[in-house]
Amino acid sequence: MTATNTTKAEGFETRRLKQAKRRAWLFRITIFFASALLATGVLVYERSNGIGEGEFQLGEPAPRSLFAPVAVTYENAEKTSELKQKAADLVPVVFSIQRDKDKEIRAKLDVFLSVLERAKITQAAGQDPGPVLSQLPFFIPDAALKTLLAFPAPDDLRKHFELLLTQSLQDGLIARAQKEELRKEGRSNVSVRSDDQPEKQVLVEKLVAAEESREAAGQMQQQMPIRGKAEREAILDLFEAVIQPNASLDLDEIQKRRKIAQDSVATLEEHIKKNELVVQRGMLVTAADKLRVDMIAKKIATKKALSRFGAVGLLVLLTYLFGFLYMLFFEPRILASVKGVLLIHTILAATLIGSRLLLCLPFGTPYLMPVALAAVLMSLLVNPRIGILTGVVMALLASAMVGFRVDILMAALFASTAGVFASLRVRKRIQFLAIGAAVGAAYFATIFSFRIFEEYSLQEALMIGLQGLGNGFLITTSLAVLLLPLLEWAFDLVTDVTLLELSDLNHPVLKRMIVEAPGTYHHSLVVSTLAESACQRIGANALLARVGCYFHDIGKIARAEYFTENLAYQKASQHEKLTPTMSCLVIMNHVKDGIELGRKYKLREPILRFIPEHQGTGVIYYFYKKALDAAEKGQPVNVEDFRYPGPKPQTRETAVAMLADSTEAASRSLKTPNPEDVRHLVRKIINEKFIDGQLDECPLTLRDLHKIQESFVQNLLAIFHTRVSYPAKPEAADRPDLFESGQHSKYRSGQ
């Protein structure tokens, strides 16, 4: 049952890994296609509108007769907009009656009548009603106020006034200014709506303004039993004082209805037949003529753009496919890295977009396009082979951007190649000037030769060639210096310039190591020397190997006393108190501690790789053997418990660091470091790592291993060099006569 479960688990893990690989490849292919699509868009982009641009000017005579080369159907946006506006204008204005206003008017009336009633009582008591009347909510003339105080039947007054309000407010009252505005707009009718009655259409002349409602109220009074003229005038004065508009424009409803009316208008299409006369020579170009010309130009430009997009897209796809296949067969490790693929396409896209933007500038020319920049950055960040590949790809794409001009193709190719060669050993920022000089010289020579071939004068050829020289010095160099640290930070990479900065032994973590783990510090320096020399022999990055070895054992700082190289001669080992398994865990933890410490000090990923990969999945044999000796008879000891977690070395530099680390550690055990013993030790270490499979995942060859062995032997013999034995000198304490006779100074000076 256990075996079955194990088999199922292994099968599940295998399927999971296959699915992960498929997803990773799908992601890479998606990046390639997306980058190709972006490159195609950049290449086919043009600011030109097509035929007719600048030729047919509005209000000017047509320079030639134009017959439509294609049939065009287009939307006349201007006329459609006019129709929509007319439909919106025909929508009646909507007034909404607000019954809340009616309540406010009646509330004010109630307050007035209440104050008036109290004033009557005060007056009947023989007192002055003035203080009470001062509490009226609004003003009315004194004559009207006296008449209302003397009104014989207050209830009748309220009843008659309520009737006036009801009839006046029923159909709505608007402001006089709104009525005047409707007249100015020439509107004949409006819609009036309220919550308590159906919407109805009302003629503008029939609308009653609040300021005009007194006359209508006077006509209504003729039907009321109030006969006295003074009483009728007083009631009208009160009505005029209390009345106010209760209907206003419903802007939201108007906008909504206008939108519905506009949407109901069908789009107006116009048709131009093929070979139809669009504009005649000598005739003034009207707005309608200009629109028809522009529509024809737009269709031709669209058709041309689609045709160009398809043709250029196919060429771009072939170019990218060529690059993909090259990396698949010759640079599989870079293709397997998602970060590497993203870096390549980011640089390609940035260079293409920068070239297109430069061409759009008023002073932009094809000779100023920073095409070589991509190859230089690739050479510095990845490797020169990818730089050359990028140079070829960019040369093809740059020529497509300017109509497949041969001079641009050759100039871009030569400048990119020169830039790659000049960037092979950049270790100082001043050397970027050499890159600019190489790129500029290649541009200049190519452009100059083409112009001479085209029979330009010598002066003209020189002036045009200077543009290429300026490209190298001013554009390519400046952008390379600016973008290089940004790309290093974004993709967690290192260049030789950065490595030289990290090689400073005053780095904070190295200063900690020399104090807290001096033996490890010395060990790291020796290992870095061995690794650097070996990498120089095999053509690997010697500077990366040296810097990586400086930091490969920084994890030992946390528990320096558990590592032999940091113990004093008389001090007992800390492992005497621990079991072999526990000791093994302590030793293994220096890898995890080292990675954490490296990230704390913001070391780049290429440097951090040295920490786990210099140990690989090797066995800590000392404690494994100790565990075997301590185990009871028949009790198994699993060797996998004594292996480092890995991974195995993935690059030549980390593999050399592994071999140098093991060789340096083992060389300390040599009692007589003669050439034969040293060579035998180095060969044994390399063979053990090779047989254990620690070098299976790195690109080292057997020839490389032989060169590494010879380099290690040579350097170890230099470290273990011997000196001539000097005869022992008598101590000063054993020669008191010298001091007594004053000869000690001669003795010390060797006389």
Secondary structure, DSSP 8 states (H G I E B T S, - for coil): -HHHHHHHHHHHHHHHHHHHHHHHHHHHHHHHHHHHHHHHHHHH--S---TTTTTS-TTSB-SS-EE-SS-EEEE-HHHHHHHHHHHHHHS-EEEEE-HHHHHHHHHHHHHHHHHHHHHHHHHHTTS--HHHHTT-SS---HHHHHHHHT-S-HHHHHHHHHHHHHHHHHT-EE-HHHHHHHHHHT--EEEEEETTEEEEEEEGGG-EEGGGHHHHHHHHHTTSS---HHHHHHHHHHHHHH----EEE-HHHHHHHHHHHHHTS---EEEE-TT-EEE-TTSB--HHHHHHHHHHHHHHHHHHHHHHHHHHHHHHHHHHHHHHHHHHHH-HHHHH-HHHHHHHHHHHHHHHHHHHHHHHSTT--GGG--THHHHHHHHHHT-HHHHHHHHHHHHHHHHHHTTS-HHHHHHHHHHHHHHHHHTTT--SGGGHHHHHHHHHHHHHHHHHHHHHHTT--HHHHHHHHHHHHHIIIIIIHHHHHHHHHHHHHHHT---HHHHHHHT-TT-HHHHHHHHH-HHHHHHHHHHHHHHHHHHHHHTS-HHHHHHHHHHTTGGGGTTGGGSGGG--TT---GGGGS-HHHHHHHHHHHHHHHHHHHHHTT--HHHHTHHHHTTTT-B-HHHHHHHHHHS-TT----GGGGB-------SHHHHHHHHHHHHHHHHTT-SS--HHHHHHHHHHHHHHHHHTTTTTTS---HHHHHHHHHHHHHHHHHHT-----------GGG-HHHHHHT-HHHHHTT-
